[in-house]
Amino acid sequence: MLRFLTAGESHGKALVVIVEGLPAGLPVTTEQVQAELSRRRLGYGRGPRMRFEQDEVALLGGVRHGRTLGSPVAIEIANSEWERKWTEEMSPAPGRPSKVLTQPRPGHADLAGMQKYGFDDARDVLERASARETAARVAAGTLAKILLDRLGMAVVSHVVQLGSVVAGGPRPTPADLERVDASPVRAADPAAEERMVAAIKAAAKEGDSLGGVAEVVAYGVPVGLGSHVHWDRKLDGLLAQALMSIQAVKAVEVGEGWDVAGRRGSDAHDAIRYEAGGYRRATTRAGGIEGGISVGGPIVVRVAMKPLATLNRPVLETVDVATKEATLSFKERTDVTAVPAMGVVAETMTALVLAGEALRKFGGDSVAEVLRNRDGFLAALDETPSGPVPPAPPAPAGTGAAPTGS
């Protein structure tokens, strides 16, 4: 099965990710990984770090002459700022840092991590808890997306809420992704874009931060990924866990989960139809998943990110862990909002889950074998595959409402 492991700290020498379980023969280049990492840096409201710190990618193993070997793939993302600023502060050699951070930030992993591991310096926690770690996930997710593309699947994301500004309009398809990425807030709704930018400017002026909601849509997903037979094999459960693991994410919604909770059963489910030799759902209220199994239509999930815990003005009350006196939390470099970038990371985690379940369902040692197994399964269903990009259903009324729980 597909699995990955990341290592490295935010201001350390490099991030590293190892991806195991990819079939042999998958075309992979450094440029593909670099392109996805560049998408992670998108979005109005990002801090200065996005401007001067570059992602330097190297494929260290598992790829030869542009194709995977079936062995683990190792990717390094070097920190271009390491030698200029962080060699002493983040040195692995014995010693003490020049500055100890003792004013933990409310809403961050700082204090809980210090208590858990017995640290007296918040940097020992924040360096790994930082969302910088998601760069390694995006690198791994690039490989998953390449595999999904070969299997006729594609994953896109867009921002549906930023602060109190809610977007509307139809959901984007893969053909719209370039247009979405060109938006300063990665919104598919041009009417909401200007209001979102204005909300970011207002928060920045006050030294504050904004959260929001990104929607992820996966197209071309065949029926049968995931399973109802065990709690840890349900596709919606796997997606929820993967998406909740993204830094600062506090809620995940599958389909219209929070909305249908307030409806009657007669108005809460997706009607089943038989069209063009296959079963189809008329709507996406269940998010394309029933009983933990993909139903063969678009998979729709929403991911809610809280406002970032580091602010550009000191207002969050805390306690100095050294003196136990009341104080204000320290300031680390920060963004006003990272919701547009979070959508890209959510794409990554969704792609990794779908690729893993596709390999569980159609597994083989090579890409050619996986494709043969998939084609055989679909032929046995006696239905015509819908292709990678079926028509996108219109977003339901109130589509921009933020979920309120996971």
N, C-alpha and C positions, 0 to 999 in steps of 0.2 A: 504494500500500500504506500501511497505518497505521504511523506512526512518531512518536516524541516526543523532545523535548529539554528537559532541565531546566537551570536556572541559579540561582545564589545560594548563600550560605553559611549555616551554622547560626545564627549570631547577626547576620547581615547584615540589611539593611533589609527584604528580601522574598525569597521564592522565586518563580520564574517557570517555567511549563511551556508549551511550544507543541506542540500535537497536530495533525499533518497527515494527511489521508487520510480523515477522517470524511465519510460521505455527507451530502448536504443533507437537511434535514427531520427531523433527530433532535431530539426534545424535550429541552432541557437547562435547568436552573435553578441559580442559586447555592446554593439550599437543598439540592439533591441533592449537590453537591460538599461543602458544609459537613457534611452528615450522614455522609458517608463519612470525612471527616477526623476527625470526632468518634469514630468507631469505632477509628481508629488510636491514639487516646489511651487506649483501654481497657486494663484489666489490673491486678491487684494486684501491687505491687512496683515501680510506676513512681515516678520521682523527683519532686521538687517542681516541676520545670519544667512538668509536665503540668497542674498546678493553676493557675499564674499566667500562663502564656503561651498566648494564644488564637490560633486560625487565622482571619485576616480575609481572606475570599475575594472576589475581584473578577474578573468575566469581562471581559477587555479587548478581545477581538476574535473574530470567527468565529461569533458568536451574535447573532441579531436577533429580538426579540419571542419569546424562548423556544425558538428552533429554530436548528440549525446551518445555515450558508450554503454548506457545501462548501469553504469556505476554511479556512486554519489557525485553530484555536481557541487563544487565548492566555488563560492564567489566572495571576493573581497571588495569592500567599498572603503577606500582610504580617506582619511580626514585631512583635507588640504591645509587646515589650520594647525595641525599637530606640532610641526617643528617650529612654527612662528610663535606659538603662545602656550601650548599645553604640555610640553615635554616634561617639565618639572612637576607641575601640579598633578598630572595624571601618570606619573612615572610608576612602573611596576616594581622598581627597586625599593629596598627598605628605606624608611625615612618618614618625615612628617610634612604635611602640606604647609604652604606659607600662610594660608587663611583657612580657618575652620568655620563652617556655617552652622550656627546654633539657634537660628530663629526659623523653625520649620513653617512652611506655607500651609495654611488651611486648604483642604481640597486636593492636596498633592500626597504622594506616598512618603514624604519626608519623615514625619514623626512616627508613623506606624512602622516604617521600615527600620528606623533607628532603634525603636523599642524591640522589634523582632530579632534583629541581628546584634544588638548591643553596641551600636556605633555611637560616637560622640560628634560626628561630622555628617551633616545632611548630604554632602556631596557623595558620600559612599552609597547613598540610596538614589539620589536624583539622577546620577549619571546613567544608571541602567533603566530607571523608571521613565526617563525622557522619551518623548515621541520620536526622537532621532532613531530609535531602534527600528521604527517602521520602515526605514530605508532598506534594511535587510529583508524585511517581509516583502516589500515591493519587488526586490530583486528576485526572490523566490517565486512571487506571483507572476512575474514575467514568463517564467518557464511554464507555469500552469496555464497562462493565457495562450501561449503558443500551442500547447497540447489541445486545449479546448477548441482553438481555431481549426485544427486538423480534424476534430470530431464534429465540426459544424456548430459550435457554440460561441457566443460572444457575451461579454459582461460590460455594461456601461453604468455610469453614475451621474447624478446631477444634484445640485443643492435645491431643496424644496422649501427650506426655511432658514433664515439667518437673523438671529435676534428675534424680534417680533414681526419681521417682514416675511410674508408667506407667498410662495410662488404658485402659479396655476398652469394651465395648459396641458397639452398631451405629453406623454412620456417620450423621451428621446429613444431612437433606435441606434444601433452601431453606426449607421450612416451619419448620424448627427453628432458623433463624439467630437469630431474636430471643431465643430461650431460651439459645443459646450465648453471645451477646453479654452477656446478663444475668449469666452466670457470672463471678465475679471473676477467673478465670484462663482464660476462654473455653474451658472443657472441656465436651464433650457428655456426659461420664460424671460424674454427680453423686457417685458413690462415690469418685472420685479427687480431686474438687475440694477437699475439706477437707484431704487429705494434701498436695496441692500448695501450698495456702496455708500450711500448717504448715512446709513445706520452705522457702518464701520467707521466712517470719518467722525461721527458724533461721539462714539465710544472712545476713539483714539484721542480726541481732543480732551477728554476727561480722564485719560489714563486708565481706561477700563477695558474689559474684554467682552466678547460675545460668543455664545454658542449657537447651535442650529441643528438642522436635520438634513442628511443626505439620503437620497433614494438610490438603490442599486437594482438594476433589472438585468436578468440573465435570459438571453434568447437562444432558441434552438435546443433547449435541454430536453432530452428524450424522457419518456416515461420510464420509471423503474429505478431511479437513483435514490439511495437511502433505503430504509426498511422499517416495517412496523414491529419486527420481532423482538427487538431489544431497545431499551431506553437510550443507549449510547450509539445507536445506528440510525436514529430518526434524522432525516435531512434538515428539518427545521431546527431541531435541537443542536445539530452540528453547526449550522449557520449562526444561530443565536450565540453559542459559546465563542465562536471565532470572532464575530463582530463585537461582542462585549469585551473581548480581550484588547481591543484597540484603546490606547491611552485616551482618557477623558470621556470615553463613551459611557453613558449611563442608562441607555434604553435601546431596545431592538424590537421592531414590529414586523411581523410577517404578514404580507397582504394588508387587509384592512382590519387587523386584529383588534385594535382598541375601539374602532367604530362599530364593528359587528357585535362586540360585547354588549352594546346597548340596544340591539335590534331583536326582533322576534326571529325564531328559526326559519320561518317561511320567507324571510328577506335577508338571510345571512349566508347563504351557500351559493355555489356556482352550478348552474344548470348544466347537465351533460347532454351533448349532442353528438350525432354521428354524421360526419361530413367528409367527403372526398376520401373515403376508405379508412377513416380513423375517428377516434373519439376526441371531442374537443370540449372545453369549458367555455361557457358564454361570457364569463367575467373572471376577474382575478381576486375575488374577495379572500380566498384562502392563500393567495400569494403563489399559486402554482404548486402547492404541496398539500396532500391529503394523507392523513395517517402516517406522516413521516416519509412519504414517498412522492417523488416528482410525478406530475400528472401529464407531462408532455407539452405544457404551455409555458409562457413566460413566468419566471420566478421573480417575485417582487418583495424586497425587504427595505425597511427604513432604519436608519441609524441616527440616534440623537446624541449629540456631543454637548457637554456642559461648557460654560465659559471657562477659559483657562485660568489656572490658579495663580499664575504669576502676573501681576499687574504693573503697569508703568508708573503708578503712584502708590506710595505705602499707605494702605488703608486697612489691610486685613490683620485683625488682632491675633496675637499668638503669645507664646511664652518662650523666653530664652532658656534652652535646656541646661545651660551652664549655671545661670544665676537663679533660675525659676521665677524671674521677674516678668511682668507683663511688658510686651513690646509689640512691634510691628514686624511682619514677615520680611525676609530678605528679598531682593529683586534679582532675578536671573534674566538674561536676554529672553525676550518673549515676543509673541505675535498678538495682535488685537483679536484675530480669529484665525483658526486653522480648519474651519469647516470645509472649505473647498478642497484642501489637501486631504482631509479625512475621507472624503468621498472616494478619492483615488485609492487610499489604503483599504477602504471597505470593498472596493472592486477586487483588490488583491486577495483579501481573505475569502471573499465569495468564490473567486476563481480557484483558490487552493482547495477549498472544500469540494467544489464540483468536480475538479480534476481528480481528487482523491477517490470520490465515490464513483466516477466514471471508470477509473482503473480497477476499483473493486468489482464493478459490474462487468466490464469488458476486458479485464486484464490480460496482458501478454508481455513477452519479453522485448518486442519491437513495436514500433508504431504501426507497421503493416499488420502485425498480428492483432493489435487492439482494434484496428479498423475492420478487419475481417470478422472479429467477434461481435462488434457493434452491428455490422451489416446483417449478420446472421440473426441476431436478436430482433432487429427491426423487421426483417423478412418474416420471422416466425409470428410477429404480431399481426401480419396481414394488413399493414397500413403503410401509407406513403409518408416517409419522413418529411417534416414540415420545412426543413432547411434551417440555415443559421439565423435568418432574420425574418420571422413572420411579422405580419402587420401588428403594430403596437396598438393595444386597446387604449381608448381615451382614459385619462386619469379620472377617477370618480370625483364627485363633488366633495369639497373639503379636503382634497388630496394633500394640502400642505400642512395640515394640523400635526403638531408634534406629538409623538407617543409620550406617554407619561410613566412608562415602566417597561421592564424587560419581559 
